[in-house]
Amino acid sequence: MNTAINSGVKISVSTQFRPDLSRVYQSVYFFTYKVEIENRNPFAVQLLSRFWRIFDSLDELRTVQGEGVIGEQPILEPGEVYTYSSGCDFVSELGSMSGYYIFQRLDTHKLLQVDVPKFDMIYLGRVN
């Protein structure tokens, strides 16, 4: 699990290769990732948006940005944890993601950029 803490928000990410959603012999590798977000601040925050850089070793760098995560813009009270899962496909056996979330303090409305640590997605099933 990859973990980082900045602006008082802890982000932890774990990944899993999904053979049931992949077609390895057609170069489609699907991974899921689980993100755990913990608000360690003494004030509430709301996740407003996300930005991802998606690296695929055999493809161009992709970027994804948008409101919230999985259709939600959760509010996290002090000490609260929010968890969600999503997925990403690659054309190679090796990829990674990194990026950031934009949160808003609910007391001052100040925006906070919270970096997401880089996490790798590696298919280890290939036998030479």
GROMACS elastic network, one bead per residue, 0.5 to 0.9 nm:
[ bonds ]
;  ai    aj funct       b0    kb
    1    12     6  0.63963   500
    1    13     6  0.54870   500
    1    15     6  0.77819   500
    1   119     6  0.82945   500
    2    11     6  0.81036   500
    2    12     6  0.54876   500
    2    13     6  0.52395   500
    2    14     6  0.65965   500
    2   116     6  0.89675   500
    2   117     6  0.63821   500
    2   118     6  0.74535   500
    2   119     6  0.64036   500
    3    10     6  0.70820   500
    3    11     6  0.55434   500
    3    13     6  0.64925   500
    3   116     6  0.80522   500
    3   117     6  0.63330   500
    4     9     6  0.82949   500
    4    10     6  0.57721   500
    4    11     6  0.54140   500
    4    12     6  0.66465   500
    4   115     6  0.76479   500
    4   116     6  0.68802   500
    4   117     6  0.59085   500
    5     8     6  0.63553   500
    5     9     6  0.54898   500
    5    11     6  0.62424   500
    5    12     6  0.87738   500
    5    40     6  0.89695   500
    5   114     6  0.80589   500
    5   115     6  0.81625   500
    5   116     6  0.87754   500
    6     9     6  0.55354   500
    6    10     6  0.66818   500
    6    11     6  0.84916   500
    6   113     6  0.84516   500
    6   114     6  0.59424   500
    6   115     6  0.70144   500
    7    10     6  0.84799   500
    7    40     6  0.88249   500
    7    41     6  0.80988   500
    7   112     6  0.67538   500
    7   113     6  0.74859   500
    7   114     6  0.63601   500
    8    38     6  0.85875   500
    8    39     6  0.64695   500
    8    40     6  0.51202   500
    8    41     6  0.51381   500
    8    42     6  0.88294   500
    8   114     6  0.86536   500
    9    37     6  0.68980   500
    9    38     6  0.57008   500
    9    40     6  0.55756   500
    9    41     6  0.70135   500
    9   114     6  0.69879   500
   10    36     6  0.79206   500
   10    37     6  0.57207   500
   10    38     6  0.50132   500
   10    39     6  0.65458   500
   10    40     6  0.70243   500
   10   114     6  0.86411   500
   11    35     6  0.69371   500
   11    36     6  0.58113   500
   11    38     6  0.66293   500
   11   114     6  0.83630   500
   11   115     6  0.81001   500
   11   116     6  0.63139   500
   11   117     6  0.75688   500
   12    34     6  0.81392   500
   12    35     6  0.57210   500
   12    36     6  0.51188   500
   12    37     6  0.66478   500
   12    38     6  0.85838   500
   12   116     6  0.80485   500
   12   117     6  0.78896   500
   13    33     6  0.66812   500
   13    34     6  0.55860   500
   13    36     6  0.64477   500
   13    37     6  0.89472   500
   13   116     6  0.83013   500
   13   117     6  0.78259   500
   13   118     6  0.88328   500
   13   119     6  0.70471   500
   14    32     6  0.84885   500
   14    33     6  0.55961   500
   14    34     6  0.53186   500
   14    35     6  0.67967   500
   14    36     6  0.87972   500
   14   119     6  0.76512   500
   15    31     6  0.67561   500
   15    32     6  0.56698   500
   15    34     6  0.63402   500
   15    35     6  0.89682   500
   15    87     6  0.89701   500
   15   119     6  0.77668   500
   15   120     6  0.77073   500
   15   121     6  0.66079   500
   16    30     6  0.87556   500
   16    31     6  0.55231   500
   16    32     6  0.53453   500
   16    33     6  0.63749   500
   16    34     6  0.85975   500
   16   121     6  0.74843   500
   16   122     6  0.87324   500
   17    21     6  0.88983   500
   17    22     6  0.84487   500
   17    29     6  0.76243   500
   17    30     6  0.62278   500
   17    32     6  0.65320   500
   17    33     6  0.89300   500
   17   121     6  0.73401   500
   17   122     6  0.74688   500
   17   123     6  0.65027   500
   17   124     6  0.89090   500
   18    21     6  0.55354   500
   18    22     6  0.62606   500
   18    29     6  0.77013   500
   18    30     6  0.55935   500
   18    31     6  0.53894   500
   18    32     6  0.68753   500
   19    23     6  0.74446   500
   19    24     6  0.80018   500
   19    29     6  0.77471   500
   19    30     6  0.72599   500
   19    31     6  0.85122   500
   20    23     6  0.81989   500
   20    30     6  0.86026   500
   21    28     6  0.85762   500
   21    29     6  0.77846   500
   21    30     6  0.59308   500
   21    31     6  0.82813   500
   22    25     6  0.89649   500
   22    26     6  0.86962   500
   22    27     6  0.82842   500
   22    28     6  0.54082   500
   22    30     6  0.50917   500
   22    31     6  0.83004   500
   22    89     6  0.81482   500
   23    26     6  0.53714   500
   23    27     6  0.63085   500
   23    29     6  0.64432   500
   23    30     6  0.82701   500
   24    28     6  0.54371   500
   24    29     6  0.60409   500
   24    91     6  0.89074   500
   24    92     6  0.89273   500
   24    93     6  0.86210   500
   24   126     6  0.89776   500
   25    28     6  0.75590   500
   26    29     6  0.88174   500
   26    91     6  0.84280   500
   27    90     6  0.77183   500
   27    92     6  0.61701   500
   27    93     6  0.80473   500
   28    89     6  0.66128   500
   28    90     6  0.58852   500
   28    91     6  0.50669   500
   28    92     6  0.71734   500
   28    93     6  0.85957   500
   29    88     6  0.84581   500
   29    89     6  0.55169   500
   29    90     6  0.50885   500
   29    91     6  0.61510   500
   29    92     6  0.66437   500
   29    93     6  0.65322   500
   29    94     6  0.88528   500
   29   123     6  0.75378   500
   30    87     6  0.71244   500
   30    88     6  0.58380   500
   30    90     6  0.63320   500
   30    91     6  0.88832   500
   31    86     6  0.86418   500
   31    87     6  0.55593   500
   31    88     6  0.55263   500
   31    89     6  0.62591   500
   31    90     6  0.82023   500
   31   121     6  0.67876   500
   31   122     6  0.86582   500
   31   123     6  0.88674   500
   32    85     6  0.69236   500
   32    86     6  0.56213   500
   32    88     6  0.63856   500
   32    89     6  0.87260   500
   32   121     6  0.88387   500
   33    84     6  0.85253   500
   33    85     6  0.56574   500
   33    86     6  0.55916   500
   33    87     6  0.57872   500
   33    88     6  0.80757   500
   33   121     6  0.88739   500
   34    83     6  0.71533   500
   34    84     6  0.58438   500
   34    86     6  0.66429   500
   34    87     6  0.85873   500
   35    82     6  0.82330   500
   35    83     6  0.56260   500
   35    84     6  0.55406   500
   35    85     6  0.62354   500
   35    86     6  0.84167   500
   36    81     6  0.68035   500
   36    82     6  0.58608   500
   36    84     6  0.67936   500
   36    85     6  0.88980   500
   37    76     6  0.87423   500
   37    80     6  0.83361   500
   37    81     6  0.55160   500
   37    82     6  0.51655   500
   37    83     6  0.62059   500
   37    84     6  0.87246   500
   38    76     6  0.77752   500
   38    78     6  0.84663   500
   38    79     6  0.65575   500
   38    80     6  0.58461   500
   38    82     6  0.65044   500
   38    83     6  0.87097   500
   39    42     6  0.83584   500
   39    43     6  0.84027   500
   39    44     6  0.76110   500
   39    45     6  0.74198   500
   39    76     6  0.61978   500
   39    77     6  0.68284   500
   39    78     6  0.55392   500
   39    79     6  0.52783   500
   39    80     6  0.56899   500
   39    81     6  0.65275   500
   39    82     6  0.86539   500
   40    43     6  0.84965   500
   40    77     6  0.89495   500
   40    78     6  0.59996   500
   40    79     6  0.53960   500
   40    80     6  0.78725   500
   41    44     6  0.72617   500
   41    45     6  0.83842   500
   41    77     6  0.84348   500
   41    78     6  0.55851   500
   41    79     6  0.72530   500
   42    77     6  0.82759   500
   42    78     6  0.53208   500
   42    79     6  0.79946   500
   43    76     6  0.87946   500
   43    77     6  0.66314   500
   43    78     6  0.55478   500
   43   105     6  0.70549   500
   43   106     6  0.73482   500
   43   107     6  0.69926   500
   44    75     6  0.69393   500
   44    76     6  0.55819   500
   44    78     6  0.55841   500
   44    79     6  0.89896   500
   44    80     6  0.89541   500
   44   104     6  0.85414   500
   44   105     6  0.61110   500
   44   106     6  0.56647   500
   44   107     6  0.72692   500
   45    74     6  0.84631   500
   45    75     6  0.57315   500
   45    76     6  0.53982   500
   45    77     6  0.66209   500
   45    78     6  0.81337   500
   45   103     6  0.61210   500
   45   104     6  0.53921   500
   45   106     6  0.55391   500
   45   107     6  0.83818   500
   45   109     6  0.89220   500
   46    73     6  0.65372   500
   46    74     6  0.56837   500
   46    76     6  0.61349   500
   46    77     6  0.87085   500
   46   102     6  0.84802   500
   46   103     6  0.52611   500
   46   104     6  0.52268   500
   46   105     6  0.66371   500
   46   106     6  0.69534   500
   47    50     6  0.82218   500
   47    67     6  0.86183   500
   47    68     6  0.60614   500
   47    69     6  0.81157   500
   47    72     6  0.84175   500
   47    73     6  0.51876   500
   47    74     6  0.56641   500
   47    75     6  0.65553   500
   47    76     6  0.81154   500
   47   101     6  0.68913   500
   47   102     6  0.60763   500
   47   104     6  0.66177   500
   48    66     6  0.87585   500
   48    67     6  0.58777   500
   48    68     6  0.50261   500
   48    69     6  0.84197   500
   48    72     6  0.86782   500
   48    73     6  0.55764   500
   48    74     6  0.79896   500
   48   101     6  0.74402   500
   48   102     6  0.56007   500
   48   103     6  0.54572   500
   48   104     6  0.69070   500
   49    65     6  0.73280   500
   49    66     6  0.56015   500
   49    69     6  0.71323   500
   49    73     6  0.76243   500
   49   100     6  0.85934   500
   49   101     6  0.57014   500
   49   102     6  0.52255   500
   49   103     6  0.72848   500
   50    64     6  0.79435   500
   50    65     6  0.54707   500
   50    66     6  0.56898   500
   50    67     6  0.63730   500
   50    68     6  0.61545   500
   50    69     6  0.69653   500
   50    99     6  0.75818   500
   50   100     6  0.59088   500
   50   102     6  0.62764   500
   51    63     6  0.71996   500
   51    64     6  0.57056   500
   51    66     6  0.68727   500
   51    98     6  0.83847   500
   51    99     6  0.53710   500
   51   100     6  0.54209   500
   51   101     6  0.63778   500
   51   102     6  0.84431   500
   52    62     6  0.80453   500
   52    63     6  0.54463   500
   52    64     6  0.50511   500
   52    65     6  0.62835   500
   52    97     6  0.66074   500
   52    98     6  0.57300   500
   52   100     6  0.67611   500
   52   101     6  0.88339   500
   52   116     6  0.88182   500
   53    61     6  0.69307   500
   53    62     6  0.58939   500
   53    64     6  0.67513   500
   53    96     6  0.82679   500
   53    97     6  0.56002   500
   53    98     6  0.53838   500
   53    99     6  0.57201   500
   54    60     6  0.87440   500
   54    61     6  0.58036   500
   54    63     6  0.60053   500
   54    64     6  0.78798   500
   54    88     6  0.87420   500
   54    95     6  0.74002   500
   54    96     6  0.60012   500
   54    98     6  0.68616   500
   54    99     6  0.86287   500
   55    58     6  0.87544   500
   55    59     6  0.75868   500
   55    60     6  0.71390   500
   55    62     6  0.65982   500
   55    63     6  0.88418   500
   55    90     6  0.87057   500
   55    94     6  0.85485   500
   55    95     6  0.53363   500
   55    96     6  0.51966   500
   55    97     6  0.61744   500
   55    98     6  0.86332   500
   56    59     6  0.51548   500
   56    60     6  0.66877   500
   56    61     6  0.66107   500
   56    62     6  0.82905   500
   56    90     6  0.60605   500
   56    91     6  0.70137   500
   56    92     6  0.64087   500
   56    93     6  0.83258   500
   56    94     6  0.63604   500
   56    96     6  0.67703   500
   56    97     6  0.89041   500
   57    60     6  0.79884   500
   57    61     6  0.87559   500
   57    90     6  0.86472   500
   57    91     6  0.82062   500
   57    92     6  0.61707   500
   57    93     6  0.78181   500
   57    94     6  0.58264   500
   57    95     6  0.59078   500
   57    96     6  0.87135   500
   58    90     6  0.85072   500
   58    91     6  0.65639   500
   58    92     6  0.56806   500
   58    93     6  0.87517   500
   58    94     6  0.83441   500
   58    95     6  0.87872   500
   59    62     6  0.86079   500
   59    90     6  0.81331   500
   59    91     6  0.69743   500
   59    92     6  0.78346   500
   66    69     6  0.79809   500
   67    70     6  0.89543   500
   67    71     6  0.75692   500
   67    72     6  0.79959   500
   67    73     6  0.73931   500
   68    71     6  0.61035   500
   68    72     6  0.52337   500
   68    74     6  0.76526   500
   68   101     6  0.83677   500
   68   102     6  0.87330   500
   69    72     6  0.53077   500
   69    73     6  0.65382   500
   69    74     6  0.84214   500
   69    84     6  0.80232   500
   69    86     6  0.88944   500
   70    73     6  0.85888   500
   70    84     6  0.77106   500
   70    85     6  0.81787   500
   70    86     6  0.74484   500
   74    82     6  0.76640   500
   75    80     6  0.89808   500
   75    82     6  0.87415   500
   75   106     6  0.87585   500
   76    79     6  0.77672   500
   76    80     6  0.54581   500
   76    81     6  0.69169   500
   76    82     6  0.71947   500
   77    80     6  0.53139   500
   77    81     6  0.84731   500
   78    81     6  0.88958   500
   89    92     6  0.89939   500
   90    93     6  0.73073   500
   90    94     6  0.78219   500
   90    95     6  0.69082   500
   91    94     6  0.85863   500
   91    95     6  0.89299   500
   92    95     6  0.71471   500
   92   122     6  0.88808   500
   92   123     6  0.85496   500
   93   121     6  0.78541   500
   93   122     6  0.56769   500
   93   124     6  0.77369   500
   93   126     6  0.84862   500
   94   120     6  0.75132   500
   94   121     6  0.59310   500
   94   123     6  0.65530   500
   95   119     6  0.86695   500
   95   120     6  0.59070   500
   95   121     6  0.50904   500
   95   122     6  0.64048   500
   96   118     6  0.67446   500
   96   119     6  0.54875   500
   96   121     6  0.54484   500
   96   122     6  0.82133   500
   97   116     6  0.87834   500
   97   117     6  0.83393   500
   97   118     6  0.55859   500
   97   119     6  0.55340   500
   97   120     6  0.66313   500
   97   121     6  0.80757   500
   98   115     6  0.79930   500
   98   116     6  0.57701   500
   98   117     6  0.58682   500
   98   119     6  0.65130   500
   99   114     6  0.86727   500
   99   115     6  0.59779   500
   99   116     6  0.52245   500
   99   117     6  0.73089   500
   99   118     6  0.74697   500
  100   113     6  0.65313   500
  100   114     6  0.53762   500
  100   117     6  0.83779   500
  101   112     6  0.81457   500
  101   113     6  0.58589   500
  101   114     6  0.51939   500
  101   115     6  0.64511   500
  101   116     6  0.72809   500
  102   111     6  0.66339   500
  102   112     6  0.56441   500
  102   114     6  0.62716   500
  102   115     6  0.88093   500
  103   110     6  0.84145   500
  103   111     6  0.56974   500
  103   112     6  0.50384   500
  103   113     6  0.64029   500
  103   114     6  0.72787   500
  104   107     6  0.87856   500
  104   108     6  0.82759   500
  104   109     6  0.55617   500
  104   110     6  0.56135   500
  104   112     6  0.59575   500
  104   113     6  0.88187   500
  105   108     6  0.57539   500
  105   110     6  0.53898   500
  105   111     6  0.64344   500
  105   112     6  0.74479   500
  106   109     6  0.52617   500
  106   110     6  0.78323   500
  107   110     6  0.81601   500
  108   111     6  0.88556   500
  116   119     6  0.85741   500
  123   126     6  0.72541   500
  124   127     6  0.83578   500
